[in-house]
């Protein structure tokens, strides 16, 4: 049997792909119905087959559906054209979705070995194809239980109002969304809302009952509205929509028969006991953050646990978690504290581009020195959005989960994270009571921190609380960094009416090696 087939079902052209094992097995397979001729899977089919062969994705039948007029069939209701001289949008989407469900799907299920239930049936598309796939979830959830929305055109007139009026998608669905942060940025018409509307829809559905286990949004930081980014995300969509549950059932079956590994959730990874990891996404920017929690071993003291929010958690969390775990053991250990590490969606310890964006104010090239490697500086200026993420999303989530002493909250950052820590102290002193800045990048934007101090001092006075700051630097740092730290300490030491400042220069340590050396005094400072 030919694995690639061209079909015509009641005048609708289809492109059918049968997975490698289909001909030589009697298995039944999930099916993904893919808009726009199936171009999404044809552009990455070699990689999809690699996922099949390596066991990273269960085999799936793929059906590409050719539109007759996509501007009519992929739109939910009529709307005016965005460009003068172009025909209006036809709004025949409901008839198209019903045709896919009642004609095409019925034919495929009747002729091929499919798993016809909605939990094994996806409908996926990009752009307008993603839009109509979403509507298939609202209109025909009894046919399509898996929805793939790649750069879905949620800018379309009336769509966001429809979503708000209808409420969340049916709870039985599993939904994968992807969008590029650059989609629509150069548009002047309704398409400029492409990125924010996808973020808003994801947020709305999450707040109205869809769990993270059934709803995922992937944001490409540099993604534009192009086929290359949609094709990149198509395998991710298949894995999200089909792989996880299928693998889970297979693992359970093997374990029931005494085969396969034990059911410990972290067998394949080293895991520090007493720690959990969250995935969170900024409501403002769509950026993904990896949140690491070291849960205290002992019961909370009266008033709740002291809490340390630590930046660059990809690099620092493991050391902090092990240190608090061993040092807070009774009867002579330090008091228990909650460690909250804020990291990025990466396995790299230092995620440079994300650090430059999240930890800094915007700076023009002439406000920064030449980089040592001669490269251009990464994107900057996300500090306000990062502050908002911490204050409006992360802290409330932590406080819902753990008893936190709101009067004993500390912030720790290193290098650019140290700059962010000082920026927080000067601009939002009410956010924390204690601040730890290690090897801070005081030089950022022509020493902007000094220009912020007078207003910062007034803000600290308004809190009615004297703040505490500890500055660390390694003695083997670049001389300019050591000098900057010394001068900042000397400057702030004269502000003792509002700020208690301490300074430690650690002998024998450089910019990175200073971190392990300061962890124990840092934990004592948090608990003081």
QUIGI-V468015 format. One record per backbone hydrogen bond with DSSP energy under -0.5 kcal/mol. CO is the residue of the C=O (numbers start at 1). NH is the residue of the N-H. Records with the same first field share a line. If there is no record, write none. Layout:
CO = NH  NH
This chain:
3 = 5  18
5 = 7  16
7 = 14
8 = 10
9 = 12
11 = 13
12 = 9
13 = 66
14 = 7  16
15 = 64
16 = 5
17 = 62
19 = 22
22 = 25
29 = 115
30 = 61
31 = 122
32 = 34  63
33 = 124
34 = 65
35 = 38
36 = 39
38 = 41  42
39 = 43
41 = 44
42 = 45
44 = 48
45 = 49
46 = 50
47 = 51
48 = 52
49 = 53
50 = 54
51 = 56  57
52 = 55
59 = 30
61 = 32
62 = 17  64
63 = 34
64 = 15  66
65 = 37
69 = 72  73
70 = 74
71 = 90  91
72 = 75  92
75 = 93
79 = 89
83 = 86
89 = 79
92 = 96
93 = 97
94 = 98
95 = 99
96 = 100
97 = 101
98 = 102
99 = 103  104
100 = 105
103 = 107
104 = 108
105 = 109
106 = 110
107 = 111
108 = 112
112 = 114
113 = 29
114 = 116
117 = 120
118 = 121  145
120 = 31
121 = 145  146
122 = 33
123 = 148
124 = 35
125 = 150
126 = 129
127 = 130  131  153
128 = 132
129 = 133
130 = 134
131 = 135
132 = 136
133 = 137
134 = 137  138
135 = 139
136 = 140
140 = 143  144
145 = 174
146 = 123
147 = 149  176
148 = 125  150
149 = 151  178
150 = 127
152 = 154
153 = 156
156 = 159
158 = 162
159 = 163
160 = 164
161 = 165
162 = 166
163 = 167
170 = 173
174 = 147
175 = 216
176 = 149
177 = 218
178 = 151
179 = 220
180 = 183
182 = 185
183 = 195
184 = 187
189 = 192
190 = 193
191 = 194
193 = 197
194 = 198
195 = 199
196 = 200
197 = 201
198 = 202
199 = 203
200 = 204
201 = 205
202 = 206
203 = 207
204 = 208
205 = 210
206 = 209
209 = 211
211 = 214  215
214 = 175
216 = 177
218 = 179
219 = 221
220 = 181  223
223 = 182
224 = 226
226 = 229  230
227 = 231
228 = 232
229 = 233
230 = 234
231 = 235
232 = 236
233 = 237
234 = 238
235 = 239
236 = 240
237 = 241
238 = 242  243
239 = 243  244
242 = 246
243 = 247
244 = 248
245 = 249
246 = 250
247 = 251
248 = 252
249 = 253
250 = 254
251 = 255
252 = 256
253 = 257
254 = 259
255 = 258
264 = 267
266 = 269
271 = 273
272 = 275
274 = 295
276 = 293
278 = 291
280 = 289
282 = 286
287 = 282
288 = 345
289 = 280  291
290 = 292  343
291 = 278
292 = 341
293 = 276  295
294 = 339
301 = 304
305 = 405
306 = 338
307 = 309  410
308 = 310  340
309 = 311  412
310 = 342
312 = 315  316
313 = 317
316 = 320
317 = 321
318 = 322
319 = 323
320 = 324
321 = 325
322 = 326
323 = 327
324 = 328
326 = 329
327 = 334
329 = 333
336 = 306
338 = 308  340
339 = 294  341
340 = 310
341 = 292  343
342 = 313
343 = 290
344 = 346
349 = 351
350 = 352
351 = 355
352 = 356
353 = 357
354 = 358
355 = 359
356 = 360  381
357 = 382
360 = 383
364 = 367
365 = 368
367 = 446
371 = 374
382 = 386
383 = 387
384 = 388
385 = 389
386 = 390
387 = 391
388 = 392  393
389 = 393  394
390 = 395
393 = 397
394 = 398
395 = 399
396 = 400
397 = 401
398 = 402
402 = 404
403 = 305
404 = 406
405 = 408
408 = 307
409 = 433  434
410 = 309
411 = 436
412 = 311
413 = 438
414 = 417
415 = 419  441
416 = 420
417 = 421
418 = 422
419 = 423
420 = 424
421 = 425
422 = 426
423 = 427
424 = 428
428 = 431
429 = 432
433 = 468
434 = 411
435 = 470
436 = 413  438
437 = 439  472
438 = 415
440 = 442
441 = 444
443 = 446  447
444 = 448
447 = 450  451
448 = 451  452
449 = 452  453
450 = 453
452 = 456
453 = 457
454 = 458
455 = 459
456 = 460
457 = 461
458 = 462
459 = 463
460 = 463  464  465
461 = 464
467 = 500
468 = 435
469 = 502
470 = 437
471 = 504
472 = 439
473 = 506
474 = 477
478 = 481  482
479 = 483
480 = 484
481 = 485
482 = 486
483 = 487
484 = 488
485 = 489
486 = 490
487 = 491
488 = 492
489 = 493
490 = 494
491 = 494
492 = 495
493 = 496
495 = 498  499
498 = 467
499 = 501
500 = 469
502 = 471
504 = 473  506
505 = 507
506 = 475  509
509 = 476
510 = 514
512 = 515
513 = 517
514 = 518
515 = 518  519
516 = 519
518 = 522
519 = 523
520 = 524
521 = 525
522 = 526
523 = 527
524 = 528
525 = 528
